[in-house]
């Protein structure tokens, strides 16, 4: 009789309580995720509003695609050429490209 009462208490109190606590933790995690996604949606909506303006379209066209208005000239400023490094040692011998199996064999026989 006592074992039936203990099993009844488990089914009526412990298991539902465990389920309730698990659902509460999942709910908190889901609410945090919703808050993060809402913030990202607001930022994306602001970006969409900005991208729908002529000024932003022109800025992106000039910056990313180097486009200019009719009658304007575009100039590209190139970096100065690098000075060659002084040759202090003899040029190294180029390594033969043996492919995968040659590299594997070199790794296996590195001590010889």
N, CA, C and O of each residue as an XYZ file, in Angstrom:
448
protein
N       0.823     -1.194      0.000
C       0.000      0.000      0.000
C       0.874      1.268      0.000
O       0.578      2.244     -0.690
N       1.941      1.227      0.782
C       2.828      2.394      0.861
C       3.514      2.631     -0.478
O       3.691      3.780     -0.881
N       3.899      1.574     -1.166
C       4.542      1.744     -2.463
C       3.582      2.360     -3.476
O       4.011      3.129     -4.336
N       2.316      2.045     -3.393
C       1.328      2.652     -4.287
C       1.210      4.138     -3.978
O       1.089      4.951     -4.895
N       1.242      4.499     -2.718
C       1.157      5.913     -2.334
C       2.400      6.657     -2.808
O       2.290      7.773     -3.316
N       3.589      6.055     -2.650
C       4.838      6.700     -3.101
C       4.802      6.901     -4.613
O       5.157      7.977     -5.094
N       4.389      5.906     -5.358
C       4.290      6.043     -6.815
C       3.266      7.107     -7.177
O       3.482      7.873     -8.115
N       2.170      7.167     -6.459
C       1.152      8.194     -6.705
C       1.694      9.581     -6.449
O       1.414     10.504     -7.214
N       2.470      9.749     -5.379
C       3.081     11.059     -5.082
C       4.069     11.429     -6.176
O       4.132     12.588     -6.587
N       4.849     10.450     -6.655
C       5.791     10.732     -7.742
C       5.057     11.228     -8.986
O       5.469     12.212     -9.599
N       3.984     10.558     -9.356
C       3.249     10.955    -10.552
C       2.512     12.275    -10.373
O       2.348     13.018    -11.341
N       2.064     12.583     -9.163
C       1.273     13.794     -8.947
C       2.109     15.007     -8.542
O       1.660     16.138     -8.728
N       3.311     14.809     -7.995
C       4.082     15.955     -7.502
C       5.449     16.084     -8.166
O       5.767     17.143     -8.706
N       6.244     15.054     -8.139
C       7.639     15.165     -8.572
C       7.753     15.330    -10.084
O       8.398     16.269    -10.549
N       7.148     14.452    -10.848
C       7.282     14.533    -12.297
C       6.711     15.833    -12.883
O       7.368     16.453    -13.720
N       5.519     16.263    -12.474
C       5.030     17.545    -12.998
C       5.906     18.723    -12.575
O       6.079     19.669    -13.343
N       6.453     18.677    -11.376
C       7.322     19.767    -10.915
C       8.588     19.809    -11.755
O       9.042     20.885    -12.144
N       9.153     18.659    -12.033
C      10.353     18.606    -12.868
C      10.061     19.147    -14.266
O      10.862     19.894    -14.827
N       8.943     18.776    -14.809
C       8.546     19.262    -16.126
C       8.345     20.776    -16.105
O       8.753     21.470    -17.037
N       7.726     21.282    -15.058
C       7.477     22.715    -14.912
C       8.788     23.491    -14.859
O       8.927     24.517    -15.523
N       9.748     23.009    -14.074
C      11.046     23.686    -13.954
C      11.775     23.663    -15.294
O      12.385     24.660    -15.681
N      11.719     22.544    -16.001
C      12.345     22.472    -17.320
C      11.725     23.435    -18.314
O      12.432     24.067    -19.099
N      10.405     23.549    -18.281
C       9.723     24.473    -19.180
C      10.053     25.915    -18.845
O      10.161     26.750    -19.744
N      10.214     26.222    -17.565
C      10.561     27.595    -17.171
C      11.941     27.979    -17.700
O      12.137     29.098    -18.173
N      12.898     27.052    -17.619
C      14.240     27.363    -18.126
C      14.223     27.525    -19.646
O      14.894     28.404    -20.185
N      13.455     26.678    -20.335
C      13.340     26.827    -21.792
C      12.647     28.138    -22.153
O      13.005     28.786    -23.137
N      11.659     28.522    -21.358
C      10.953     29.773    -21.600
C      11.889     30.962    -21.454
O      11.847     31.888    -22.264
N      12.734     30.946    -20.425
C      13.683     32.050    -20.219
C      14.665     32.135    -21.384
O      14.971     33.228    -21.861
N      15.158     30.989    -21.842
C      16.096     30.990    -22.970
C      15.407     31.481    -24.246
O      16.004     32.213    -25.035
N      14.169     31.081    -24.442
C      13.427     31.508    -25.627
C      13.136     33.000    -25.587
O      13.217     33.673    -26.615
N      12.799     33.522    -24.417
C      12.556     34.961    -24.297
C      13.822     35.757    -24.588
O      13.760     36.811    -25.220
N      14.962     35.263    -24.133
C      16.228     35.939    -24.422
C      16.512     35.916    -25.924
O      16.964     36.912    -26.488
N      16.248     34.789    -26.561
C      16.467     34.688    -27.998
C      15.534     35.626    -28.763
O      15.944     36.252    -29.740
N      14.286     35.723    -28.320
C      13.329     36.631    -28.963
C      13.800     38.074    -28.829
O      13.677     38.855    -29.773
N      14.337     38.434    -27.668
C      14.835     39.797    -27.468
C      15.995     40.094    -28.414
O      16.060     41.172    -29.005
N      16.905     39.141    -28.556
C      18.052     39.334    -29.462
C      17.577     39.454    -30.908
O      18.044     40.320    -31.648
N      16.650     38.589    -31.307
C      16.146     38.636    -32.679
C      15.358     39.917    -32.948
O      15.409     40.455    -34.054
N      14.634     40.405    -31.948
C      13.904     41.669    -32.114
C      14.874     42.817    -32.322
O      14.638     43.691    -33.156
N      15.965     42.820    -31.567
C      16.971     43.872    -31.724
C      17.598     43.808    -33.115
O      17.791     44.839    -33.759
N      17.917     42.597    -33.578
C      18.478     42.452    -34.917
C      17.478     42.894    -35.983
O      17.867     43.514    -36.972
N      16.212     42.587    -35.798
C      15.187     43.022    -36.755
C      15.091     44.535    -36.812
O      14.928     45.107    -37.890
N      15.190     45.194    -35.653
C      15.142     46.656    -35.637
C      16.328     47.249    -36.381
O      16.177     48.203    -37.145
N      17.530     46.671    -36.152
C      18.709     47.173    -36.865
C      18.575     46.953    -38.369
O      18.935     47.827    -39.158
N      18.057     45.792    -38.771
C      17.889     45.523    -40.199
C      16.822     46.421    -40.821
O      16.966     46.857    -41.964
N      15.764     46.695    -40.080
C      14.726     47.596    -40.595
C      15.289     49.008    -40.770
O      14.970     49.686    -41.746
N      16.124     49.449    -39.830
C      16.759     50.766    -39.963
C      17.675     50.789    -41.180
O      17.739     51.786    -41.899
N      18.380     49.689    -41.406
C      19.262     49.632    -42.573
C      18.453     49.663    -43.866
O      18.855     50.310    -44.833
N      17.329     48.976    -43.890
C      16.465     48.994    -45.078
C      15.978     50.408    -45.343
O      15.969     50.860    -46.488
N      15.568     51.116    -44.276
C      15.111     52.507    -44.459
C      16.249     53.376    -45.010
O      16.023     54.229    -45.869
N      17.486     53.151    -44.506
C      18.633     53.914    -45.004
C      18.921     53.569    -46.459
O      19.229     54.459    -47.252
N      18.826     52.284    -46.828
C      19.139     51.870    -48.190
C      18.099     52.349    -49.193
O      18.358     52.332    -50.396
N      16.954     52.766    -48.736
C      15.933     53.280    -49.632
C      16.087     54.768    -49.913
O      15.251     55.359    -50.598
N      17.150     55.381    -49.392
C      17.379     56.804    -49.663
C      18.388     56.941    -50.798
O      19.275     56.105    -50.968
N      18.232     58.022    -51.576
C      19.149     58.269    -52.690
C      20.571     58.515    -52.206
O      21.526     58.109    -52.869
N      20.724     59.172    -51.063
C      22.064     59.477    -50.545
C      22.829     58.198    -50.222
O      24.015     58.085    -50.535
N      22.162     57.250    -49.607
C      22.835     55.987    -49.245
C      23.163     55.173    -50.486
O      24.223     54.550    -50.557
N      22.270     55.172    -51.456
C      22.533     54.452    -52.701
C      23.739     55.064    -53.404
O      24.596     54.338    -53.908
N      23.812     56.388    -53.442
C      24.950     57.044    -54.075
C      26.238     56.764    -53.316
O      27.276     56.515    -53.930
N      26.186     56.801    -51.989
C      27.378     56.551    -51.180
C      27.912     55.142    -51.447
O      29.114     54.952    -51.629
N      27.015     54.161    -51.470
C      27.441     52.784    -51.721
C      27.975     52.612    -53.144
O      28.957     51.902    -53.360
N      27.332     53.259    -54.104
C      27.784     53.155    -55.494
C      29.182     53.740    -55.649
O      30.015     53.183    -56.364
N      29.439     54.846    -54.990
C      30.763     55.466    -55.073
C      31.804     54.650    -54.305
O      32.912     54.434    -54.794
N      31.448     54.206    -53.117
C      32.401     53.525    -52.243
C      32.716     52.111    -52.711
O      33.885     51.733    -52.786
N      31.708     51.337    -53.021
C      31.930     49.924    -53.316
C      32.148     49.631    -54.793
O      32.830     48.666    -55.138
N      31.583     50.442    -55.657
C      31.652     50.150    -57.082
C      32.413     51.202    -57.878
O      32.515     51.092    -59.099
N      32.945     52.213    -57.215
C      33.725     53.281    -57.850
C      32.971     53.946    -58.992
O      33.565     54.313    -60.006
N      31.676     54.100    -58.826
C      30.866     54.768    -59.848
C      30.932     56.280    -59.636
O      31.121     56.753    -58.515
N      30.778     57.012    -60.704
C      30.780     58.476    -60.653
C      29.585     58.989    -61.435
O      29.008     58.284    -62.263
N      29.231     60.226    -61.155
C      28.145     60.855    -61.898
C      28.651     61.267    -63.284
O      29.857     61.427    -63.476
N      27.752     61.439    -64.242
C      28.179     61.894    -65.569
C      28.900     63.238    -65.447
O      28.426     64.157    -64.779
N      30.049     63.330    -66.105
C      30.840     64.557    -66.074
C      31.926     64.535    -65.010
O      32.832     65.367    -65.058
N      31.870     63.623    -64.057
C      32.911     63.516    -63.033
C      33.994     62.553    -63.520
O      33.751     61.706    -64.379
N      35.182     62.699    -62.960
C      36.280     61.798    -63.284
C      36.676     61.042    -62.029
O      36.727     61.611    -60.938
N      36.954     59.768    -62.188
C      37.376     58.937    -61.061
C      38.886     58.743    -61.120
O      39.445     58.488    -62.187
N      39.536     58.864    -59.982
C      40.971     58.666    -59.879
C      41.237     57.571    -58.852
O      40.556     57.474    -57.831
N      42.227     56.760    -59.141
C      42.645     55.721    -58.199
C      44.077     56.015    -57.787
O      44.963     56.134    -58.633
N      44.298     56.130    -56.499
C      45.636     56.391    -55.983
C      46.238     55.048    -55.579
O      45.730     54.357    -54.696
N      47.327     54.703    -56.246
C      47.969     53.420    -55.999
C      49.082     53.585    -54.970
O      49.674     54.660    -54.873
N      49.373     52.545    -54.205
C      50.468     52.644    -53.245
C      51.812     52.700    -53.959
O      51.950     52.248    -55.096
N      52.790     53.259    -53.274
C      54.129     53.355    -53.856
C      54.702     51.947    -54.016
O      54.406     51.060    -53.215
N      55.519     51.742    -55.045
C      56.101     50.408    -55.221
C      57.052     50.089    -54.064
O      57.715     50.977    -53.529
N      57.105     48.840    -53.698
C      57.983     48.416    -52.613
C      59.414     48.324    -53.107
O      59.676     48.000    -54.265
N      60.343     48.620    -52.186
C      61.748     48.466    -52.514
C      62.095     46.988    -52.378
O      61.637     46.325    -51.447
N      62.901     46.470    -53.300
C      63.260     45.058    -53.180
C      64.114     44.824    -51.941
O      64.950     45.657    -51.590
N      63.905     43.709    -51.294
C      64.670     43.372    -50.093
C      66.084     42.999    -50.493
O      66.293     42.339    -51.511
N      67.060     43.421    -49.694
C      68.442     43.082    -50.039
C      68.654     41.573    -49.933
O      68.155     40.923    -49.014
N      69.396     41.038    -50.881
C      69.659     39.601    -50.907
C      70.816     39.314    -49.964
O      71.969     39.586    -50.299
N      70.521     38.763    -48.779
C      71.568     38.497    -47.801
C      72.002     37.040    -47.813
O      73.080     36.708    -47.318
N      71.187     36.184    -48.364
C      71.550     34.770    -48.396
C      71.343     34.238    -49.809
O      70.707     34.870    -50.653
N      71.897     33.067    -50.031
C      71.759     32.441    -51.335
C      70.312     32.019    -51.536
O      69.643     31.639    -50.574
N      69.827     32.076    -52.741
C      68.442     31.659    -52.978
C      68.273     30.195    -52.605
O      69.137     29.358    -52.867
N      67.139     29.915    -51.989
C      66.868     28.549    -51.569
C      66.430     27.707    -52.767
O      65.862     28.208    -53.737
N      66.712     26.435    -52.663
C      66.362     25.497    -53.727
C      64.857     25.256    -53.688
O      64.318     24.927    -52.631
N      64.172     25.412    -54.810
C      62.727     25.172    -54.784
C      62.427     23.707    -54.482
O      63.115     22.807    -54.965
N      61.412     23.486    -53.693
C      61.022     22.126    -53.316
C      60.248     21.496    -54.463
O      59.375     22.117    -55.067
N      60.590     20.260    -54.741
C      59.856     19.533    -55.778
C      58.464     19.230    -55.276
O      58.278     18.868    -54.114
N      57.499     19.377    -56.139
C      56.122     19.081    -55.762
C      55.826     17.635    -56.122
O      55.550     17.312    -57.277
N      55.888     16.755    -55.100
C      55.668     15.333    -55.328
C      54.220     14.936    -55.144
O      53.867     13.774    -55.348
N      53.387     15.863    -54.768
C      52.001     15.538    -54.537
C      51.789     14.973    -53.145
O      52.691     14.988    -52.307
N      50.597     14.480    -52.916
C      50.219     13.986    -51.593
C      51.079     12.813    -51.152
O      51.587     12.796    -50.031
N      51.245     11.813    -52.052
C      51.970     10.604    -51.657
C      53.441     10.902    -51.424
O      54.055     10.326    -50.526
N      54.010     11.790    -52.218
C      55.412     12.160    -51.996
C      55.593     12.878    -50.674
O      56.554     12.619    -49.950
N      54.666     13.791    -50.351
C      54.733     14.476    -49.064
C      54.565     13.498    -47.912
O      55.246     13.613    -46.893
N      53.666     12.540    -48.066
C      53.457     11.539    -47.021
C      54.716     10.705    -46.837
O      55.119     10.436    -45.705
N      55.347     10.289    -47.947
C      56.575      9.506    -47.839
C      57.677     10.317    -47.172
O      58.436      9.777    -46.368
N      57.778     11.609    -47.493
C      58.767     12.468    -46.840
C      58.508     12.562    -45.350
O      59.450     12.566    -44.559
N      57.233     12.638    -44.951
C      56.909     12.705    -43.535
C      57.258     11.408    -42.820
O      57.723     11.435    -41.681
N      57.040     10.274    -43.476
C      57.314      8.979    -42.857
C      58.823      8.736    -42.741
O      59.287      8.157    -41.758
N      59.578      9.174    -43.735
C      61.024      8.903    -43.745
C      61.822     10.144    -43.407
O      62.894     10.348    -43.977
N      61.347     10.971    -42.513
C      62.041     12.218    -42.199
C      63.388     11.992    -41.516
O      64.241     12.879    -41.556
N      63.603     10.841    -40.894
C      64.849     10.593    -40.188
C      65.972     10.112    -41.091
O      67.127     10.073    -40.665
N      65.663      9.747    -42.314
C      66.713      9.232    -43.181
C      67.317     10.302    -44.038
O      68.220     10.024    -44.827
